Amino acid sequence: MSEIGMNGRDRVKAALEFKHPDRPPRDVWALPYITLFRKDELDSLMIEYPMDIGASQLSPGWSDEVVKSCAKAGHYTDEWGSVWYVGQPGVIGEVKEPVLADWSVLVKYQPPWHLIRNRDLSHVNKSCEQSTQFMLSDVTARPFERLQFLRGTENLYIDIISGATEFLTLLEMVHEFYLVVSHADMDG
């Protein structure tokens, strides 16, 4: 049963329930290069092919400042304390100096709680109710990637194999951070 003129929310729900939406739902995630250097083209694309999926844009760790940091080659420090190197403008870059490369730092290390404490989420439910898009939680909990960014890839693999006590402490810390983020978004 195909329905003509579905909105994004209805289209995604129909697709998830295998109820034959009028077309496949659309969602585009653009790398900083596109939003920094090809924004007019992206805006034209969005007008011609509007998105069916939206989010509240409150995810900690992905801010306008991070996007601006990718505008030129160089380095920046993320909100968790790791240093990223951008080799080409518009590319997110890669961590070259993980904040916890040395376990001795872990004793005093704290996740960036300031990013999630005292956030005003009051507008989230209202914007979700008013939107015709299917709204996703903007929690980007990617614990494995976060652990890589904090320790460095090679160190992380060694940590996993060895089961170091410090690794288990860090894993619990990252897990707790994302639990708080998720809980706050659900309560918003």
C-alpha positions as CSV (number, residue, x, y, z in Angstrom):
1,M,0.0,0.0,0.0
2,S,1.8,3.1,-1.2
3,E,0.8,6.5,0.1
4,I,1.4,9.7,-1.9
5,G,2.4,12.8,-0.1
6,M,3.8,11.3,3.1
7,N,5.8,13.5,5.4
8,G,9.3,12.4,6.6
9,R,8.0,11.1,9.9
10,D,5.3,9.0,8.2
11,R,7.8,7.8,5.5
12,V,10.4,6.6,8.0
13,K,7.8,4.9,10.1
14,A,6.3,3.1,7.1
15,A,9.7,2.0,6.0
16,L,10.5,0.6,9.5
17,E,7.2,-1.3,9.5
18,F,7.7,-2.5,5.9
19,K,4.5,-0.7,4.9
20,H,5.7,0.5,1.5
21,P,6.4,4.3,1.8
22,D,5.9,6.5,-1.2
23,R,9.7,6.5,-1.6
24,P,12.8,5.6,0.5
25,P,13.4,8.0,3.4
26,R,16.3,10.4,2.9
27,D,19.1,11.5,5.2
28,V,22.4,13.1,4.4
29,W,25.3,13.6,6.7
30,A,27.9,15.9,5.1
31,L,31.5,16.1,6.1
32,P,32.8,19.5,7.2
33,Y,34.3,20.0,3.7
34,I,30.8,20.2,2.2
35,T,29.4,22.6,4.9
36,L,32.5,24.8,4.7
37,F,33.3,25.0,1.0
38,R,30.2,23.7,-0.9
39,K,27.4,24.9,1.2
40,D,25.4,26.5,-1.6
41,E,25.4,23.2,-3.5
42,L,24.4,21.4,-0.3
43,D,21.5,23.9,0.3
44,S,20.3,23.4,-3.3
45,L,20.4,19.7,-2.9
46,M,18.4,19.9,0.3
47,I,15.8,22.1,-1.4
48,E,15.4,19.6,-4.3
49,Y,15.7,16.5,-2.0
50,P,14.5,17.4,1.5
51,M,15.6,15.2,4.4
52,D,13.1,13.0,6.1
53,I,15.2,12.5,9.2
54,G,16.3,15.2,11.7
55,A,17.9,15.5,15.1
56,S,18.0,18.1,17.9
57,Q,21.7,19.0,17.1
58,L,22.7,18.9,20.8
59,S,25.2,16.1,20.6
60,P,28.2,16.9,22.7
61,G,31.5,16.7,20.8
62,W,30.2,17.8,17.4
63,S,30.0,21.6,17.4
64,D,30.4,24.5,15.0
65,E,33.8,25.0,16.6
66,V,34.9,21.5,15.6
67,V,33.7,22.1,12.0
68,K,35.5,25.5,11.9
69,S,38.7,23.7,13.2
70,C,38.6,21.6,10.1
71,A,38.6,24.6,7.7
72,K,42.3,24.6,7.4
73,A,45.2,22.2,7.7
74,G,46.7,22.2,11.2
75,H,45.7,20.9,14.5
76,Y,43.0,21.4,17.2
77,T,42.3,19.9,20.6
78,D,38.9,18.3,21.0
79,E,36.7,18.7,24.1
80,W,38.1,15.5,25.6
81,G,41.7,16.8,25.4
82,S,43.1,14.8,22.4
83,V,44.9,16.7,19.7
84,W,43.7,16.1,16.1
85,Y,45.7,16.9,13.0
86,V,43.9,18.0,9.8
87,G,45.9,17.3,6.8
88,Q,43.5,18.7,4.2
89,P,40.9,21.5,4.7
90,G,37.5,20.2,5.3
91,V,38.5,16.7,6.5
92,I,37.9,15.9,10.1
93,G,41.4,14.7,10.7
94,E,42.8,12.1,13.0
95,V,44.0,12.0,16.5
96,K,47.8,12.1,16.7
97,E,48.2,13.0,20.4
98,P,45.6,11.1,22.4
99,V,45.1,12.7,25.8
100,L,45.5,9.3,27.6
101,A,48.4,7.9,25.7
102,D,50.1,7.6,29.1
103,W,48.0,5.9,31.8
104,S,49.5,8.1,34.5
105,V,47.2,10.9,33.3
106,L,44.1,8.7,34.0
107,V,44.2,9.3,37.8
108,K,43.2,13.0,37.4
109,Y,41.3,12.7,34.1
110,Q,37.6,13.6,33.8
111,P,35.3,13.4,30.8
112,P,34.0,16.8,29.6
113,W,31.0,16.8,31.9
114,H,30.5,20.5,31.2
115,L,29.2,19.6,27.8
116,I,26.2,17.8,29.2
117,R,25.6,19.2,32.7
118,N,23.0,22.0,32.9
119,R,22.0,21.7,29.2
120,D,18.7,23.2,28.5
121,L,16.8,20.5,26.7
122,S,13.3,22.1,27.1
123,H,12.9,22.9,23.5
124,V,13.7,19.3,22.3
125,N,10.2,17.8,22.8
126,K,8.6,20.9,21.3
127,S,10.7,20.9,18.2
128,C,10.1,17.1,17.8
129,E,6.3,17.7,18.1
130,Q,6.4,20.5,15.5
131,S,8.6,18.7,13.0
132,T,7.3,16.7,10.1
133,Q,10.7,14.8,10.1
134,F,11.4,11.6,11.9
135,M,13.5,12.8,14.7
136,L,16.5,10.9,16.0
137,S,18.2,11.3,19.4
138,D,21.3,13.3,18.8
139,V,23.3,11.1,21.1
140,T,26.4,10.0,19.1
141,A,27.6,7.4,21.6
142,R,30.4,5.7,19.8
143,P,32.4,4.3,22.7
144,F,34.9,2.3,20.6
145,E,35.8,5.4,18.6
146,R,35.9,7.5,21.7
147,L,38.3,5.0,23.3
148,Q,40.5,5.2,20.2
149,F,40.5,9.0,20.4
150,L,41.5,8.9,24.0
151,R,44.2,6.2,23.9
152,G,45.2,5.9,20.3
153,T,44.3,2.9,18.2
154,E,47.4,0.8,18.9
155,N,47.2,1.4,22.6
156,L,43.5,0.6,22.6
157,Y,44.0,-2.8,20.9
158,I,46.8,-3.7,23.4
159,D,44.5,-2.5,26.3
160,I,41.7,-4.8,25.1
161,I,44.0,-7.8,24.8
162,S,45.7,-7.2,28.1
163,G,42.5,-6.3,30.1
164,A,44.5,-3.7,32.0
165,T,42.8,-2.3,35.1
166,E,43.2,1.2,33.7
167,F,41.4,0.2,30.5
168,L,38.4,-1.1,32.5
169,T,38.3,2.1,34.5
170,L,38.4,4.2,31.3
171,L,35.7,2.0,29.7
172,E,33.5,2.5,32.7
173,M,34.1,6.3,32.6
174,V,33.2,6.5,28.9
175,H,30.2,4.3,29.4
176,E,29.0,6.5,32.3
177,F,29.4,9.6,30.2
178,Y,27.2,8.3,27.4
179,L,24.6,6.9,29.9
180,V,24.2,10.4,31.3
181,V,24.0,11.9,27.8
182,S,21.3,9.4,26.8
183,H,19.4,9.8,30.0
184,A,19.4,13.6,29.7
185,D,18.1,13.4,26.1
186,M,15.3,11.0,27.1
187,D,14.3,13.3,29.9
188,G,14.4,16.4,27.7
